[in-house]
Amino acid sequence: MKKTPMKAILLPLMALLAWHGASPGQAGAQEIETREVTVTSTRAERDLFEIPMTVGVKTAEDLKWQPQTNVADFLADIPGVSIMDGSMPGGKRIMIRGESPMRSLILIDGVKVSEQKSMSGPAILVDTSQIERIELIKGPASVLYGSEAIAGVINIITKKGGDKPVGFSQNFIADSSTHSVETQTAIFGSHNGFNYRFSGSALNAGNRRTPGGDMDKSDYKNNYLTGRVGYDWDNGSFYVRADKYHSVIHIPTATEGGFGHSFDPMAAYYENTTNVFLDLPKWDRQSVSAGFEFRNILVNLTKLKLDLYYQNMKKHFKNTVQMHNTIVSSIPAPMYPILQDMIINIETINDQNSYGGILQSDWKIGDHYLIVGLDYNQDILNADDIRPGTRSIMSTANGSPPQMNFNTLSAYSAFHYKAEQGTLGLFAQDEWALPGNFTATLGLRNTWVKSSLTANDNPDLPASDNKSDTKLVGNVGLVYTGLDNISLRASWAQGYKFPPLNDLYLGTIHGSTNRTYPNPDLKPETSNNFEIGMRYDNGALNLDLAAFYSKSKNYITTRPMPIGNQFVNSDRARAYGFELGASYELYSLGLTPYATVAYIDRQTTDTIGLNTIYPRETRTVAFSTSDTGTAPWTGRLGFRYDKDLDNSFIFHSNVYMEWAASARQTYWEHDLVLDNGSGNRFSFDHGFVTDKLPGWNTYNVDLGLEWGENHKWNASLSLRNIFDQAYTRAKNTLEDPGFHVVAGVGFEF
């Protein structure tokens, strides 16, 4: 069936499904519904109207109506948030306002998810069924949350006990895009102050279904176990929590020339083909945490809270690279390149232990609410690069001198690295109630970082090294609530991020034919972010508008070298844009039309050094571009409807279109000049290259139903990408799923 006739049939059907009666009901969860939302983004409970920053909120109720097996997909409809798969369908990550996931901090019940050996940042390794709420802070939050929060914070708060001594829940989520069914089970309860929750889930996902067919080697599986026991009394609480997440991720075959990057800069010239095979047989996270909270201790001391944690991350990465006709050297005049066919096998085993704690005190002194805290985190990384051997076949080109062939197999090798990074932060933030319905927020943090490479037997890298830094950052916010149903906000915040151990000392070869080398001279990133916004809520119309401008220095990126790449600090980067969420509840019709839209313009400026090998020469080129691979426009348009049917059934529907504009990425492909010393020069100066990824839009329908006593039964049905559009999100390398169905059913007793 052609797409146009299908739309003509399905669009009226979608509208009919959503229009099943008419009465005001529960509003579907979007960031735009603000008035009754309480958040903890300032480390204290506040109404969202009182917060000087932009915060997106998602709850367990939202997840019930639109079930997901991945947390990243759950957050994708928040304006300014996008998903990056990093070639791994089972390891999706979140980008906030176009920033790399490396620049966002993930917290799970206060435990920092630290990832020191990655080029793409940490994934959110937690089961969606255990989520009570997620608060996503946009923009630098380094004062309250530390180094990684230069782009924002994803604060995941999991479910605790229940409202009765013994409770049980069971959920199933089926997803046709991965031919999978996830099971989620929980036992929970509370009695006389004691509370507990034990839960687990299992998912075995098959290959991703796309309009072009199933994507080979895109399957993955994971399982999750967690337990929490706590005790609450009038003026305090205590808890102990442990969880374990295990995953196995297969990664689709990559070929030379992904969006925005080329695995080999001379590939096109030599008409070679390069295949990269990746596998992640283990990506595990386990943690143990405990905490106390005491309230109303003294007249002015309203809260004293201590959280301690230990976390272990294990990752096993396999990488096989196949190259054909790659130049490796030359025979002197006249020049005859030596070409090489290679099969490179590399395995990396990362074992990272992290431990730390957060001590926070809240003080109420007159018109001031003062938060003073101290946090510490220590990461200890042990990494092993194992190379079973590289098989290569070398031959001369051009037919003269006579063709020569060399078939070799390099010896087994293994390199071990150990590196550590400790971070201590002292922070204070004051909320000051000013006359005239103004509230000012002023914050400061001083961060001390010490990073060291303590063991290394790779001769290509430094034997040992130590780096340390101290940095003071601040923020200022102002909120005005003197108008009916309106909150106006403005803020300035500084961001700070110290380079991770991977970028400083270890580097990586995964996903490329050449190593990306570390750089122990990297400087920390810093940024200044300015933001203004407005929230409006009169009970029917909800608006949330924010405009922002950010400037960064010493932005960490990679730069091509004669052979391979290296982590470097670019000169600067800047971004500006706006985000809008709007909804209007039509009481007479029982419908809530809504729209979200985000615009972002990112620009990077750098000076690239271009090198020759024979003779050694260096020249530079200034490079500034707004084509950074980020889709400038994204949004969602739809309407929701909720109906309480005879006090026994609650019906929910959501019909919406998601869309993104085309994205462009311009980069300097490479520069390499070979000279045999006799005036014969081969130049591979490809200059600036621009890749373009088309825009896309999808049409979707969500339907849900709750029934039974206390609505203990629930079922949902989501029809996604109804017209089976083939598309790939910006910054991604994998095609997104085509038309698929996600169905969920569950109960709670």
N, C-alpha and C positions, 0 to 999 in steps of 0.2 A: 504494500500500500504506500502511495506517495505521501510525503510529509504534509503537504497542504491540505488534502482531504482529511487526513487524520486529525489535524488541528481543528478543522471545522466540526468534526464529530466530538472530539474529546473536550474541547474548551467549554461548550455548553454543559456537558456531562459533569465536568469538574465544578461548575457553578451550581448545578443542581444538587450535587452531593453536599456542598457547603451550606446550602440554603435549607436545611431541614428544620423549619420552624423559626420562631423569632421571639427572643427575650434576652435581656442582658444576662450575661453569665460570666464565668471566669475568663479573664483575659489571657491569651496565650503568652508565653514568656518571651519577652524581647527586652532589650536594654532600655527601650523607650518608656516602660512602665515604671515610674520612679517613686510615686508619692508614698507608698506604703513599704518601701524597701529599706531595710536596715543593713548597713555594711560595716565591716571591720577594717576597711582599707587603711585607716589612720591608726591601727592597732587599738582602737576603742570603738565600741558600738555607736554608730551615728546614723541618722536619717540621711538618705542619699542627697537630699536638698542642702545639707550642711557641708558636703564634701567639696573641697576646692579643686579636685582633679576629676578626670573622666573615668568612670568605672562602669564596666559591663557586668551584669549579674545573671547567672543561670542557676536554676534550682532543680531538685529532684522531680518536682511536678512537671517541669519542662521536658525532662528526659522521658517521663511516662508517656507524653503525647507524641514525642518524636524519638523513638528508641535508637540508640547508636551503640556500636561495639567499640568505638574509639573516641576518646575524650576530645581529640582535635576536631573531629567532625561535629561534635556537640557545640563547639564555640564558633563555628565558621560563619554564623549569621550575625555576629556582633560587628557593627560597622568598624572598619579599619583593621579587622583581623582576617588573616588568610592562612591557608594550610600549605605546608611544604612536606612532600613525601620523601625527599632525599633518596629516590630510587627504591625506597623500602615501603611497600604497602602496609606492613605491620608496624612501622615506626614513624608515623606521621608526627610532625612538629608544628608549632604555632609561630607565625610571624605577626608582630604588632607594628602597625604603621609602616610596613615594608622592611622592618629591621630583621636581621638574621636571628633565628632562634637562639643563637649563642648569647644574645644581648637581653634575653628575658629570663627572669628568675621563676622557677617552679617550686612551689611549696605544697607539701601534702601534710596537712595537720601540723604545720609549723616546721616540718623537716625539709630542709633544702635538698633538692635533687641536683646534685653536683655532677658534672661530666667534664673531666679534665682531658680526656683523650678522644676528641671528636672535632670534625670540621663543621658539623651541622647543628650542634647543640643537643641538649637532652630531650629525649622523648618523654611523654607523660605515661609512665608505667603504673597505671592504676585501673581498676575495674570500674566501669561507669555505674554499675548498680550500687556501689558504695558511696556515691556522691550525694551529699546533702545540699551543697551549694558550691558555686565557683564564683569568685570575685576576680575580675580581670582589670588590672590597673593599666591605663595607657599613659605612656610618657615616663620619664625618669622617676624612680622611687628609691633612689640610692640612699637618701637620708634615713629612712626607716628600715630599709631591707638590704642595703649593702651593694656590693660590687656588681653582681650580674644584672641588677635591676635597672640598667641604663635605658632599655626600651620599654620595660613594664614588668608587671608581676602577674603570674597566674597562681592564685591562692585557692587551693582545693581543700574543702572542708568535708570530711567524711561523716557518715551517719554514726550516731552513738547508740545508746540503749533504746528502749521503747516506752510505751505508756502503760504497760502491764507486766506482770512477772514473767510470762513466757509468750513469745511471739515467733512466728515463722513466716517466711516469704519465699516464693519460688517464681522465677521468671524465665521465659524462653524468648530469644530473639533470633529470627530466621532472616537471612540476607541472601537474596538470589544473586547479587553481584559477586559473591564469593562462595556460593553454594554451601553456606554454613548455617549452623545452629549453635548459639551460645546459651549455656545454662548458668543461672545465677541463683544461689541458695544462701539464705541467712537465717540464723537463730539469734534472738535478741530479747531483752527484757530489762525491767528495773523493779526494785523492791526495797523500801526503807532506806533510800539513798544509794544503794548499790545498783549499778547498771552494767550491762555487758552486751557485746555483739560479736558473733563469730560468723564469718561468711566465706564463700568461695565461688569461683566461676571457672569455666573452661570453654575455650573457643578453638575450633579447628577450621580455619578458613582455606578454601581452595583457590584456584587461579582466578584472577580478576576477569570479569566478563566485560568486554568493551564492544563497541559497534563493529569492530573489525574481527571479533572472535576472542576467545579466551587468551589471556596474556600468560605465556609460558613462564614457569618458575616465579610466580607472584604469590604463591601460597604461604601461609604462616599459621602458627598456633601459639596460644598462650594460656596459662592458668594462673590463678591468683588466690591466695589465702590470706586472711587477716583476722586478727582477734583484738578486742579491746575490753578492758575491765576498768571500771571507775567507781568512785564514791563521792557523793555530793552531800554537803551539809550547809547550814544556813549561811555561813560566811566563807565558804571555800569549797574546793574540789580537788580530787587527785585522780590520775589515770595512768595506766600502763598499756602500751599498744605495740603490736608486732605485725609485720606483714611480709609476704614473699611473693614476688612476681617472676614468672619464668616464661620466656618466649623463644621460639625458633622461627627465624625469618629467612625465607628464600627470596632472592633478589633477581628480577628479570635481567636477561642479558643486555648489556649496554654496548653500543657500537660507537665508532669514532664520530665525534662531532655532535655532542649534545647541545642543548639550547644554551648559548652563551659561552661555551667552552669547547675546545678541541683536545682530544687526548694526546695528539701528536701534532705539533705545529707544521711539520713537513709532510704530513700524510697526503694532502691533496697533490703536492708537487710530484711525489713518487707513485701516485695512484695506489698507495698501499691500503690495506684494510686492517683495522685494529679492533679486536673484540676484547671485552672485559667481562669476566665472569665473577660475580660476587656472591658470597653466602654468609649468613650470620647464624650459625648453629646454636649460639647461646647469647642471650641478652637478658640478664637477670638482675633483679633489684630486691634486696631484703633489708629491713630496718627494724630497730627497736627504739622506742621512745617512751619517756615518762615525764610527768609534769605535776606541779602543784600550782594552785591559785588561791590566794587569801584576799578577802574583800573586807573593806571598812575596818582596817586594822587600827588606824589612828584617826584623829579628827580630819586631817588633811590627806592622809595616805589612803586612797580609795581602793587600790589594788596592788598586789605584789605577785608576780607570776614568774615561774621558772620552768623551762622546758629543756630537757637533755635528750640527746639522740645519738645513735650509732647507725651507720648505713654502709652497706657493701654493694658495689656494682661490679658485675662480671660480664665481659663481652669477648666473644671469640669470633674473629673475622677472618674469612678465607677470601683470597684474591688470586685469580688467574688472569694473566694478560697475554694475548696473542698478537704479535706484530709481524707484518710482512713488508719486505723491501724497505727497511728503515736504515738510513745512512748512519754509520758509526765512525768512520774515519776515511782517509784517502791516501793513495799512493802518490808520492811527489811527481813533479812535472813529467809529462802532462798529467793533469789530475784525473784519476780514475776512482770514483767513490767505491767504497766497500759497503755493500748492502747486507742486511742481516734479517733473518727470520728468527723470532724468539718466542719461547713459551716460558713465562715467568710465574712461579708459584710462590706465594707469600701467605703466611698465617700470622695473625696478631692476636695475642691473648692479653687482655687488660684486666687487672684486678685492682679496684680502687676502694680503699677504706676511708670513710669519713666519720668524724665525730665532732660534736660541738654542743653548744647550748645557748639559750637566750634568757637573760634576766631582765624583766621589765617592771617598772614601778610607775603607777599613775597617781598624780597629786592634784587635788582640787583646792586651789588657793584663791579665794575671792572670785574674780571674773576670769581666772586662768585655769585651764586644764592642762597640766604639764605631764608629759611622758618622758621618762628618762630610762635608758636601757643600755645593756652591754651584751654583745653577742660575739661568739667565737666559733670558727670552723677550721678544721684541719683535714686536708686531703692528702692521702698517701697512695701514690700510684706505682704499681709494679706492672711493667709491660714487657712482653717478649715478642720479638719479631723472628719468626722461624721461616727459613727459606730452604725447602727440600732440595732445591737445585734448579738452575735455569738452563734449559736446552736451547741451543742456538745453532743456526746454519748460516755461515757467512760466505759471500761470493763477491767477486769484482763485477762491476758493471761496464757497459760500453763495449764489451767484447775484446778489449785490448788493454793491457797484456792478456794472455790467454786466461780463460775463465778458471777461477780457483774456487774450491768449495772446502769449508771447514765445518765439521759437525762436532760440536762440543757439548759437554754437560758439566756445569759448574758443580762444585762440591757443596755438600750440606753446610749450612751456616745458621747460627742463632745468636741473636743479640738481646741482652737483658738491660732494661733501664729501670731505675727507681728515682722518683722525683716527689717532692713534697711542696705543699703550699698551705701556709697558715694565714688566716685573716682574723683580725681583732677589730671590732668596731664599737665606738662609744657614741651614742646618739641621744638627742633631746629634741622634743617638739612641743611647742606651746600653742594651744588654742586659746585665743584671747577674745572674749565677748566685748565688743566695743559699743559705744552708744550709737543710736540710729540704725539698729538692725544689721550691723556689720560684725563679721567674725574674721579675725586675722589668724593665720597659721604661720608660724616661723619655726624652722627646723635647722639643725646642724648635726653633722656626723663627721667624726675623724676616724679614718681607716688606716690601720697599719697592716702591711702585707709583707710576708717573707716567703720567697720561693727559692727552691734549691734543687739541683740535679746531684744526687748523691752517689749513683752507680750507673755506669755506662761502659760497655765494651765494644761499641761500634766506632771504628776508627774515623768514620766520616763526620762524627759529631763530637762536641766538646766532652772532655773526660769528666768534668764537674763544673759547677757554676752556682753562684748565689746572687739573688736579686732581692732588693727590698724597696719599699716605697711607703710614703705616708701622704695622705690626701685629706683635706678638709673640704666638704661640700655643703651646700645649703639649699633651702627652698623657702619661698614666701608665697602665701595664698591669701586671697581675700574673697569672702562670700557676702552677698547682700540679699536679705530676705524681707525687705520692707514693702514689697509690692504683693498684692494678692496673687497667690498661686504661682509666683515667679521666684526663681533663685538665679542670681547672676554670680558668676565666678571668674576669677582671674588668678593666674599662678605663674611663678617662675621657679624652675627646678634645675639643679645641676646633676649630671650623671657622671659616673666613674666606673671604669671596668679595667681590672688588672689582667694582663694577658694570661691565658691558660697554659698549663704545663706542656700541652701538645705543641702550641705555637712557639713557645720559648725554647724547648729542649729536644723534643722528640721528632716532630714532623710526621709525615705519613706518605705511603705510596698507594694506598687503597684508592681505587677508582681512576687510576691514571697509569700511563706507561712509564712515567718518570716520577721520582720522589718529589714531594713538596717539603722543602728543607725548613728546619726551625730557624729562629732568629733570636738569640739571647739578648740582642740589643733592642728588642721591642719596647716601646713606651706604652704606658696605660692610655686607654681611650678616655676622653672627657667630652662632655656635651653641656649645652645650655638649651633649655626648652622653655618656650613662652606659650601660654595657652589662655584663651578666653572662652567662656561658654555660658549657656543659658538653659535652664530647665523650667518647663511650664506644665502644670497639671491642674485642671479645673474639674476633674472627675470624669470628663468625657474626652477632652483633647489633651494629649500628651506630646510634648516636644522635648528633645534634648539635642542641642546644637553645640558643637565645639570647633574652634579654629586653633591651629597650632603652628609653631615655627621652631625648628630645632637646628642647631649648628654643632658639629662634632669636629674634634681635632684628634690627630694620630689614629685615625680609623684603621683597624687591622684588617688587611686583605692579603691576597696573594699576588705575586708579580712574576712574570716569566723570566727565566735565566737562560743562559746558553743551553743548559741541559736541566730540565725540570723547572720547578717553581720554588718560591720562597715566601714565607710570611713576612710582611712588611707593614709599616705605618704609612698610609696615604696622607696627603697634605691635609685635606679636610673634606667634610661632607655636610650637606644641609638638606633639610626636608621641610615642606610646608603643605598644609592641606586643611580640609574640614571634614566633619562627620555630622550627619543629621539622622535622627530617628523621629518618626512621627506616627501617631495613631489617633483615630477618632472613633469613639464608640457611638454607634447609631442605636439609641435605645429603642426607638419605635420599630426598627427592623431587626434588632438583635445582631447586627454585623459590626465588625471592627476592621475597617480598611487600615492598612499600615504601609509604611515605606521606610526603608533605610538606604542611605547613599553615603559613599565616602570618596573623597578625592585626595590624591597624594602626588606630590612632585618631589622626586629625590634627585640630587645632583652630587656627584663625586668629582673631586679635583685632585690630580696627582701629577707628579713628574716622574716619568719612567726612564730608567737607565737602560740603554740598548748596547749590547756587547758584541764584539767580534772575538774570534778565537786566535787566528793567525793573521797579522800581528794583533796583540792585545790593544783594543781600542774601546772607548766608551763615549757614547753621545746620549743626549737626553731629548725627550719630547714632552711638551706640556699636554696634558690629557684631561679634559673636563667634559662631562656628558650628563645629560638628564635621562639618557636611555640606560637605566639601571636594571632592567628586567622586571620592574614592578608595574602591574596594571594600574593606570592612573585613576580609573573609575571602576567602582564596584558597587553593587547594591542588591536590594531585594524589594519586591512589590507584591502585595497580596492582601487577603482578607481572612479573618478568623471568625469562627462562630462557636459558641458554647450554649448548650441547652440542657436544663434540668427537666427531665421527663418524669412527671408523677412522683418526684422525690425518690425514685428508685434507680433511675438511669441518668447518667450524665453523658451527653453526646458532645464531641469536639470535632471540629474540622478546620483545616488550614489549607488554603489554595494560594500558591505563590510562584513567582518567577524569580530566579537568581540570575545575575548577569555580571560580566566583567568586560571591560574594553580591552583592546589589543595591547600587548606589551612589547617593548623594544629594548634590546640590550646591545650597546656598542662597547667594544673592547679592542685593545691592541693585541692582535693574535700572537705575534712573536717577531723577533728580529735575530737572525743568526747569519753571520758571514764567515765562510770558510775560505782560507787563502793558503795555497801550497808554497808560498814564499817566492814564486817566480812570476807573479803578476796575474796568474789565473785565479779568479775569485768566483765562488758560487754564493749568491745572495738569496736568502730566504726571508725577505722583508715584506711581510704580507700587509702591514699597515693596519688601519682601522677597519673593523668588520662589524656589521650590524645584523643581528638576528631579530626576527619578528615572529611573535606568537599571536595567532588570531584571537579576537574576542569571542565570547560565547554567551549563551543563555540557556537555561533549562527551566522546564515547567514541572511542577510537583504538587502532589496532593497528600495531606495527612488526615487520617480519620481515626477517631478514638472513642472508646466506650468504657464507662465504669458502671458496675451494678452490684447488687447484693447488699446485705446488711453492712453499714459503714463503708459501702462501696469497696468491698474487699477484693472484688474481681475487676480486672481491667484487660482490655484488648486494644490493639492499634494496628493500623495498616497504612503504610506509606508507599506511594507510587512516585518514584524519583526518575528524573530525566525521561519523562514520558515519551518524548519524540526521538529518543535514542540518538541524541546529538553526539558526534565525536568531538571531543575537546580535551585540552590539557591546560591546567591552571598555570599561571605565571610562576616562575621559579621552580617548576616541577619538571621531571624528566619522564614521568609515566602518564599515559593516557588515563583519563578518569573513566569510571564505569558508564556503560550505556544505560538503557532503560532497565530498571530493576525494582524489586519489591522488597520492602523490609516489614516484617510482621512481628508483632510481639504479643505475648499473652502472659498473665501472671496473677497471683493471688497473695493475700496476706491475712494471716489469722492471728 
